[in-house]
Amino acid sequence: MSVPAIASALPPQLHVFVRDWLSANNILLKSRDGHVLIDSGYVRHAPLTLALLAGARGIGHEQLAFLVNTHCHSDHVGGNAAIVRRYGCPVAVPAAEAPLVERWDGKALLYDYCDQQIERFAVDRVLPADTTHVWGDLEWRALAAPGHDMGALVFYNAEHGILISGDALWEHGFGFVMPPAIDPAALPATRATIDMLGTLDIRIVIPGHGEPFTDVAGALDRARRRIAAFEADSLRIARHALKVNLMFVLLDRQRMSLADMPAYVDRVGIYRELNALCFHLTPARLAELLVGELERSRAVRIVDGDIVPAADHAG
Ligand SMILES: [Zn+2]
């Protein structure tokens, strides 16, 4: 199915605002009983998130009843504080994430640990796994989807076969997974989550990043192959985690000094810790390895001594 065909196959009260890779997609579920928004994007894009929500495909001047997050990474909850200021609505997060948000654990939530920007927000309600919720006049089952994020939920509507997958499943892969040296449970959990999703009758996936898609079997297959590659090589999964994080920060900043990279990877927690546990390199050598791989895969270019995102990665 083409992208417009997929969009028109969704129930009319369900709207997907497909964002770039810095901000997660926002899913709006409209109902006379109260509108619900799932995920709020990255903090730098909060003005655009508010504009989309208030715009023609959004809710105009109506109230938002509820803001839900699939998980609490910065690209999914970055608009939470701005939305609460505008609409005064309660925020619901997965039950397993709530204590991390309450104590604002910047390491577990990958905020300062990954050098990501975020505005603090409060949790009003918790969503346990295996609970059912009616949002947008549709029944959604909250299912635990640990792996990329160990507390993440996905939301499944059996009637229409719709999965709101967050970062647990994308059309081509899933959100980066911590290497076994940091969390030995993460990769096995990723595999178990993909297997669990394979048991559901899913017709359309609304991922956290990228367009909604219908080739679910193909996506599950690609995810399984990526997991197998990570299982076979613990340095590959560690390099992948660091490259994804560096790319994310670069999309936020748009340029970073190449000369500052050794000090950067020595200062920011995730690089420092993975280097100590997995790579055992000098900071200069680690920086060279990561930037070199991103350059070779044409994700970045070096311009006047700065690393910049390649054109097709520009946010
Ligand atoms: Zn994530």
Residues whose N, C-alpha, C, O or C-beta is under 5 A from the ligand:
A	BS01	ZN	H73 D167 G175
